[in-house]
Amino acid sequence: MRFDIITLFPELFAPFLESGVTRRAYSSGQVAVHLWNPRDWAEGNYRRVDDRPFGGGPGMVMMAEPLQLCLNAIRAARIEADAQEQAEPAPVVLFSPIGTTLKHAVVAEWAESRGAVLLCGRYEGIDQRFIDTHVTHQLSLGDFVLSGGELAAMVLLDSLARLQPGVLNDEGSFQQDSFNPALDGLLDCPHYTRPEVWNGQDVPPELLSGHHANIERWRRDQRLRITTQHRPELIEQARKQGLLNAKDEGFLAKTAPKL
């Protein structure tokens, strides 16, 4: 898959693409990332990409023309690399407060895609005419505002890169993540490692028993407990989908007064 990122600050991505376990996805080309700075298509000595908003008000607005010329170059490069782009142009994604909230199911869809053009806004925003003409999808990290879309683009890339085959050391690692369908959409359980006793605190004995069924039951119960405490709506969602068995419901009923 290929992601082309339109950003005024391509230098922000260098350490991200070269660090951590997900760098394997980028260095191998499983997730190909290409950076494009719209200033390279701006006119004048100052390569201006923003201007004052019509109607007045604070801040500046990213201009449509440099973005369109940049996008045209991206389209040409993608077609040269893959003829399928001619018939099926890559979607253009803008990170925006009005976008779909980025959740596991959304990430999983993008992880199976051919990629996209990621548009990182700055300043007060982007000329709406460019958005209306070219943007096909909008995504949001939540109800807060960042200085630009670069961090949001990195979040999307990291979350989908780790779902690619061979990127994580253990192929099944991501299946044990919170929200994963393999866990019925629940939050993950606590994890422990050596030593068995640290600062007077013991590892739960169930994890030391060597009894795999008991260990898995303990983990399942902890997922239910933590999800009930912190995201009870996920419990209701799993219940409606028929994902909770009799033992799950028994544990929830027993622990409900304590929570």
Buried (B, 14 or more C-beta within 10 A) or exposed (E): BBBBBBBBEBEBBEEBBEEEEBBBBBEEEBBBBBBBBBBEBBEEEEEEBBEEBEEEEEEBBBBBBBBBBBBEBBBEBBBEEBEEBEEEBBBBBBBBEEBEEBEBEBBBEBBEEBBBBBBBBBBBBBBEEBBEEBBEBBBBBEEEEBEBBBBBBBBBBBBBBBBBEEBBEEEEEBEBBBBBEEBBBBBBBEEEEEEEEEEEEEBEEBBEEEEEEEBEBBBBBBBBBBBBEEBEEBBEBBBEEEBBEEEBEEBBEEBEEEE
